Amino acid sequence: MRILTIIPARGGSKGIKLKNLVKINGKPLVAYSIEHSLASKLINRTIVSTDNEEIAKVSEEFGAEIPIFRTKELAGDHILDLPVFEHMLTYLKKEENNWLTLKCGKSKFRLPGLPPEDFPPLPEYSEKPLLEFDSKILKEMIRKTFFAVSPDETRQALNGLLLEVEGDNASLVGTDGHRLAIISRPVKSNAEKGEVLSFLLPKKALSELLKLMEDEDATFGFSSQDNHLAFICSKQVIVSRKIDGKFPNYRQVIPSDNPLKAKADRSGLTHALKRVALLADEKSKMVRFEIQKGNLSLISDNTDLGAAHEEMPIEYDGEEVSIGLNAKYVLDILNVIEGDSVTLNLKDQNHSCLFTVGDDDQYKSIVMPMRL
């Protein structure tokens, strides 16, 4: 393998296109630079492209090494920083008794291994999806309820989200006993007509699932078999055990008779609450919400740190009411809402506060009151 010539391409002033006539098995390797206007800048770039699925390194002296590996995924034009590409120049060799030799540049490691047959088998799961979610919808559902999951590992039933499906409607519910979040969205169900499905989804599996949701146009299948649940997207599968335990009856804590409705600007309330919460009690995080006609007062009082008070305008025309709420819980809700405004639905200081968004009646969050 050798480079015959380097030809600068004619074109725009912001970039140079170089054609390295490197031939691998008789096929040319083409290289591009789109960030630098001078050929001399290529000294810190590794630029790789090939049509025959072989990857080679173009060195800073415009030389080339032998192909490193073959891959269909990397076939085509690629531009990589040289330090990044150097990490790809890693050689692995399996030796006797499951020892592994790893070489990278001038470094060499010899590591002990284990027999591959000792690796535990993957749990069995159903490849036939029971439900099919749009990636964008599923991500929104998890994001808007995940914060309410209990961190207490001893309360297994509250250590995940409840998935309920009835017809073509799916609901996710999370609660830790002090707050609750519920969201409902459409889903494609392959269950029998009239069948109501219910599953407890572990928070660890949901946390890993969120990391896979980069493509909003993807579809995630959900299946259940014996004691395992699975989320499937193309060749990626997350399998988890079901959570043992009974999820509490969340419907009985959703208030239906909170007549006092105060509408506030979401962004303004978020910033004001963050400031006032700085002086809230470190353990309880309580901030007092005093609601009057057209005005909301946020008050915190800490005997060691001092006190804070801030007012902001709101849309409210009811009787005066005060309620103590955990500032962190309220901020968790405000941080996942996309709308410009949020409505606080109240009854009195002894009943829970229901947070809703005007254009989405399928999402609700509840925060229990604290003693003033």
C-alpha positions as CSV (number, residue, x, y, z in Angstrom):
1,M,0.0,0.0,0.0
2,R,1.4,3.4,-0.9
3,I,0.2,7.0,-1.7
4,L,0.8,8.0,-5.3
5,T,-0.1,11.7,-4.9
6,I,-2.1,14.3,-3.0
7,I,-4.4,16.6,-5.1
8,P,-6.0,19.7,-3.5
9,A,-9.5,20.1,-4.8
10,R,-10.8,23.4,-6.2
11,G,-13.7,24.9,-4.3
12,G,-14.7,27.1,-1.3
13,S,-12.3,29.1,0.7
14,K,-13.2,27.4,4.0
15,G,-12.1,23.9,3.3
16,I,-9.7,21.7,1.4
17,K,-10.6,18.4,-0.2
18,L,-7.7,16.0,-0.5
19,K,-7.8,12.9,-2.6
20,N,-5.2,10.4,-1.3
21,L,-4.7,7.8,-3.9
22,V,-4.1,5.1,-1.4
23,K,-5.1,1.7,-2.8
24,I,-6.3,-1.2,-0.7
25,N,-6.7,-4.3,-2.7
26,G,-6.8,-2.2,-5.8
27,K,-9.5,0.2,-4.5
28,P,-8.9,3.8,-3.7
29,L,-9.0,5.2,-0.2
30,V,-10.5,8.8,-0.2
31,A,-9.8,11.3,2.5
32,Y,-11.5,14.7,3.3
33,S,-10.7,17.6,5.5
34,I,-13.6,20.1,6.1
35,E,-12.2,22.2,9.0
36,H,-8.8,23.4,7.9
37,S,-7.9,25.7,5.0
38,L,-4.3,24.7,4.8
39,A,-2.9,21.3,4.0
40,S,-0.3,21.7,6.8
41,K,-3.1,21.6,9.3
42,L,-3.7,18.0,8.5
43,I,-0.8,17.0,10.8
44,N,-3.3,16.5,13.7
45,R,-6.0,14.9,11.7
46,T,-6.7,11.3,10.8
47,I,-9.0,11.1,7.8
48,V,-10.4,7.8,6.7
49,S,-12.7,6.6,3.9
50,T,-12.9,3.4,2.0
51,D,-15.3,1.6,-0.2
52,N,-14.3,-1.9,0.6
53,E,-15.1,-1.9,4.3
54,E,-11.5,-1.8,5.4
55,I,-10.2,0.8,7.8
56,A,-6.7,2.2,7.5
57,K,-4.8,5.0,9.1
58,V,-3.4,8.0,7.1
59,S,-0.4,9.2,9.1
60,E,0.7,12.8,9.6
61,E,3.4,12.2,7.1
62,F,0.7,11.2,4.6
63,G,1.8,7.6,4.8
64,A,-0.6,4.7,5.5
65,E,-0.6,1.6,7.6
66,I,-2.1,-1.7,6.8
67,P,-5.9,-2.1,7.3
68,I,-6.8,-2.6,10.9
69,F,-10.2,-4.2,10.7
70,R,-13.2,-4.7,8.5
71,T,-16.6,-3.3,9.3
72,K,-19.7,-2.5,7.3
73,E,-20.8,0.1,9.8
74,L,-17.7,2.3,9.2
75,A,-17.6,1.9,5.4
76,G,-17.8,5.3,3.7
77,D,-16.3,8.7,4.5
78,H,-15.2,9.5,8.0
79,I,-13.3,12.3,9.7
80,L,-11.7,11.5,13.1
81,D,-9.4,13.4,15.4
82,L,-6.0,11.7,15.5
83,P,-6.0,11.0,19.3
84,V,-9.4,9.3,18.9
85,F,-8.2,7.2,16.1
86,E,-5.1,6.2,17.9
87,H,-7.3,4.5,20.5
88,M,-8.8,2.4,17.7
89,L,-5.3,1.0,16.9
90,T,-5.7,-1.6,19.6
91,Y,-4.7,-5.2,19.1
92,L,-6.2,-8.1,21.1
93,K,-4.9,-11.6,21.2
94,K,-6.3,-14.5,23.1
95,E,-3.7,-16.8,24.6
96,E,-3.7,-20.1,26.4
97,N,-5.7,-20.5,29.6
98,N,-7.9,-17.5,28.7
99,W,-5.2,-14.9,29.0
100,L,-5.5,-11.8,26.9
101,T,-2.8,-9.6,25.4
102,L,-3.7,-6.0,24.6
103,K,-1.4,-3.7,22.7
104,C,-1.9,0.0,21.9
105,G,0.9,2.1,20.7
106,K,3.9,1.5,22.9
107,S,1.7,0.1,25.7
108,K,1.2,-3.6,26.3
109,F,-1.0,-5.4,28.8
110,R,-1.5,-9.0,29.7
111,L,-4.8,-9.7,31.5
112,P,-6.3,-12.8,33.0
113,G,-9.6,-13.9,31.7
114,L,-12.4,-16.5,32.4
115,P,-13.8,-19.2,30.2
116,P,-16.6,-17.8,28.0
117,E,-18.8,-20.7,28.8
118,D,-18.9,-19.4,32.5
119,F,-20.7,-16.3,31.4
120,P,-24.3,-16.6,32.6
121,P,-26.9,-17.2,29.9
122,L,-29.2,-14.4,28.9
123,P,-32.7,-14.7,30.5
124,E,-35.4,-15.9,28.2
125,Y,-37.8,-13.2,27.0
126,S,-40.5,-13.0,24.4
127,E,-39.6,-11.5,21.1
128,K,-43.3,-10.9,20.3
129,P,-44.1,-7.4,21.4
130,L,-47.2,-7.0,23.6
131,L,-47.0,-3.2,23.3
132,E,-45.3,-0.9,20.8
133,F,-44.3,2.6,21.8
134,D,-43.0,5.5,19.7
135,S,-39.6,6.4,21.2
136,K,-40.5,10.0,21.6
137,I,-43.7,9.2,23.6
138,L,-42.1,6.5,25.8
139,K,-39.2,8.9,26.6
140,E,-41.6,11.6,27.6
141,M,-43.6,9.2,29.8
142,I,-40.6,8.0,31.7
143,R,-39.0,11.5,32.0
144,K,-42.2,13.0,33.5
145,T,-42.7,10.3,36.1
146,F,-39.3,8.9,36.9
147,F,-38.5,11.6,39.5
148,A,-41.3,10.4,41.7
149,V,-39.9,6.9,42.1
150,S,-39.0,6.1,45.7
151,P,-35.2,5.9,46.5
152,D,-35.9,3.5,49.4
153,E,-34.7,0.1,48.3
154,T,-36.7,-1.6,51.0
155,R,-40.0,-0.5,49.5
156,Q,-39.9,-2.6,46.4
157,A,-43.4,-1.8,45.1
158,L,-42.5,1.9,45.0
159,N,-39.0,1.2,43.5
160,G,-40.2,1.5,39.9
161,L,-43.0,2.8,37.7
162,L,-46.4,1.2,37.3
163,L,-47.4,0.6,33.7
164,E,-51.1,0.2,33.1
165,V,-52.6,-0.5,29.7
166,E,-56.2,-0.5,28.7
167,G,-57.1,-0.6,25.1
168,D,-54.8,1.8,23.1
169,N,-54.0,3.9,26.2
170,A,-51.0,3.4,28.4
171,S,-50.3,5.1,31.8
172,L,-47.1,5.4,33.8
173,V,-47.4,6.1,37.5
174,G,-44.6,6.9,40.0
175,T,-44.9,7.7,43.7
176,D,-42.8,7.6,46.8
177,G,-45.6,8.2,49.3
178,H,-45.1,12.0,49.4
179,R,-45.7,12.8,45.8
180,L,-47.1,11.2,42.7
181,A,-46.8,11.7,38.9
182,I,-49.1,10.1,36.3
183,I,-49.1,10.4,32.5
184,S,-51.2,8.7,29.9
185,R,-50.4,8.4,26.2
186,P,-51.5,6.4,23.2
187,V,-49.9,3.0,22.5
188,K,-50.2,0.2,20.0
189,S,-51.4,-2.8,22.0
190,N,-51.4,-6.4,20.7
191,A,-53.3,-7.6,23.8
192,E,-56.7,-9.2,23.6
193,K,-59.6,-6.7,23.3
194,G,-60.8,-5.7,26.7
195,E,-57.8,-7.0,28.6
196,V,-56.3,-4.7,31.2
197,L,-52.5,-5.1,31.6
198,S,-50.4,-4.0,34.6
199,F,-46.7,-4.2,35.2
200,L,-44.1,-2.9,37.7
201,L,-41.1,-1.6,35.8
202,P,-37.8,-1.4,37.8
203,K,-36.1,2.0,37.9
204,K,-32.7,0.6,36.9
205,A,-34.1,-0.8,33.7
206,L,-35.9,2.4,32.9
207,S,-32.7,4.4,33.6
208,E,-30.8,2.2,31.1
209,L,-33.7,2.4,28.6
210,L,-33.5,6.2,28.6
211,K,-29.9,6.0,27.3
212,L,-31.0,4.1,24.2
213,M,-33.6,6.7,23.2
214,E,-31.5,8.9,20.9
215,D,-33.6,8.2,17.8
216,E,-37.0,9.8,18.3
217,D,-38.4,8.0,15.2
218,A,-37.6,4.5,16.6
219,T,-40.2,2.1,17.9
220,F,-39.8,0.2,21.2
221,G,-41.5,-3.1,21.7
222,F,-42.5,-4.3,25.2
223,S,-43.0,-7.9,26.0
224,S,-43.5,-10.0,29.1
225,Q,-42.7,-13.7,29.7
226,D,-42.8,-15.4,33.1
227,N,-40.8,-13.3,35.5
228,H,-39.1,-11.1,32.9
229,L,-39.9,-7.9,31.0
230,A,-38.2,-6.8,27.9
231,F,-37.9,-3.6,25.8
232,I,-36.8,-4.3,22.3
233,C,-35.6,-1.8,19.7
234,S,-34.0,-3.3,16.6
235,K,-31.0,-5.3,17.8
236,Q,-31.0,-3.7,21.2
237,V,-32.8,-5.5,24.1
238,I,-33.1,-4.7,27.8
239,V,-34.4,-7.5,29.9
240,S,-35.3,-7.1,33.6
241,R,-37.0,-9.0,36.3
242,K,-40.4,-7.9,37.4
243,I,-40.8,-6.2,40.7
244,D,-42.5,-8.2,43.4
245,G,-45.1,-6.4,45.5
246,K,-48.4,-4.5,45.1
247,F,-48.5,-0.9,43.9
248,P,-50.7,1.3,46.1
249,N,-54.1,2.4,44.9
250,Y,-53.0,5.7,43.4
251,R,-56.4,6.7,42.1
252,Q,-57.7,7.4,45.6
253,V,-55.1,10.1,46.2
254,I,-55.7,12.1,43.0
255,P,-57.8,15.0,44.2
256,S,-61.0,15.7,42.3
257,D,-62.4,18.6,44.3
258,N,-59.7,21.2,44.5
259,P,-61.6,24.3,43.5
260,L,-58.9,26.9,44.0
261,K,-56.8,27.3,40.8
262,A,-53.8,29.5,40.6
263,K,-52.0,29.8,37.2
264,A,-48.4,30.9,37.3
265,D,-45.6,31.4,34.7
266,R,-43.6,28.2,34.8
267,S,-40.2,29.8,34.2
268,G,-40.8,32.7,36.7
269,L,-42.0,30.3,39.4
270,T,-39.0,28.0,38.8
271,H,-36.4,30.7,39.3
272,A,-38.2,32.3,42.2
273,L,-38.6,29.0,44.0
274,K,-35.0,28.2,43.5
275,R,-33.9,31.4,45.2
276,V,-36.3,31.1,48.1
277,A,-35.4,27.5,48.6
278,L,-31.8,28.4,49.3
279,L,-32.8,29.4,52.9
280,A,-35.3,26.6,53.4
281,D,-34.8,24.0,56.1
282,E,-32.2,21.5,54.8
283,K,-34.1,18.5,55.8
284,S,-37.7,19.4,55.0
285,K,-37.1,21.8,52.1
286,M,-40.4,23.4,53.0
287,V,-41.4,26.7,51.3
288,R,-44.7,28.4,52.2
289,F,-46.9,29.3,49.3
290,E,-49.2,32.2,50.2
291,I,-51.8,32.7,47.4
292,Q,-53.8,35.9,47.1
293,K,-55.7,37.6,44.3
294,G,-53.2,38.1,41.5
295,N,-50.2,37.5,43.7
296,L,-48.1,34.5,45.0
297,S,-45.7,34.9,47.9
298,L,-42.9,32.3,48.5
299,I,-41.5,32.3,52.0
300,S,-38.8,30.2,53.7
301,D,-37.5,30.6,57.2
302,N,-34.5,29.0,58.7
303,T,-33.4,29.8,62.3
304,D,-29.7,29.1,61.4
305,L,-29.5,30.7,57.9
306,G,-32.2,33.4,57.9
307,A,-35.3,34.0,55.9
308,A,-36.4,34.6,52.3
309,H,-39.5,36.2,50.7
310,E,-40.3,36.7,47.1
311,E,-43.5,37.7,45.3
312,M,-44.7,37.1,41.7
313,P,-47.9,37.9,39.8
314,I,-50.3,35.0,39.0
315,E,-53.7,34.5,37.6
316,Y,-55.9,33.9,40.6
317,D,-59.2,35.3,41.8
318,G,-60.2,33.1,44.7
319,E,-59.9,33.3,48.5
320,E,-56.6,33.5,50.2
321,V,-54.9,30.2,50.9
322,S,-51.5,29.1,52.3
323,I,-49.8,25.7,51.9
324,G,-46.4,24.3,52.8
325,L,-44.7,22.3,50.1
326,N,-41.4,20.6,49.6
327,A,-39.5,22.9,47.2
328,K,-37.5,20.1,45.7
329,Y,-40.6,18.2,44.8
330,V,-42.2,21.2,43.2
331,L,-39.0,22.0,41.2
332,D,-38.9,18.4,39.9
333,I,-42.3,18.9,38.4
334,L,-41.5,22.3,37.0
335,N,-38.4,20.9,35.3
336,V,-40.2,18.3,33.3
337,I,-43.1,20.5,32.1
338,E,-42.6,22.0,28.6
339,G,-45.5,24.5,28.8
340,D,-45.2,28.2,29.5
341,S,-47.6,28.0,32.5
342,V,-48.5,25.7,35.3
343,T,-51.7,25.5,37.4
344,L,-51.8,24.8,41.1
345,N,-55.1,23.2,42.1
346,L,-55.7,23.6,45.8
347,K,-58.4,23.1,48.5
348,D,-56.8,24.2,51.7
349,Q,-53.5,23.8,53.6
350,N,-54.3,20.3,54.7
351,H,-55.0,18.7,51.3
352,S,-52.6,17.9,48.5
353,C,-51.7,20.3,45.7
354,L,-52.4,19.1,42.2
355,F,-50.2,20.5,39.4
356,T,-51.6,20.5,35.9
357,V,-50.7,22.0,32.5
358,G,-53.4,23.7,30.5
359,D,-52.9,22.0,27.2
360,D,-52.3,18.5,28.6
361,D,-55.0,17.0,30.8
362,Q,-53.3,13.6,30.6
363,Y,-50.4,14.6,32.9
364,K,-50.8,15.3,36.6
365,S,-48.4,15.6,39.5
366,I,-49.4,15.7,43.2
367,V,-47.4,17.0,46.2
368,M,-48.6,16.3,49.7
369,P,-48.8,19.3,52.1
370,M,-46.5,20.0,55.0
371,R,-47.5,21.3,58.3
372,L,-47.0,25.1,58.5
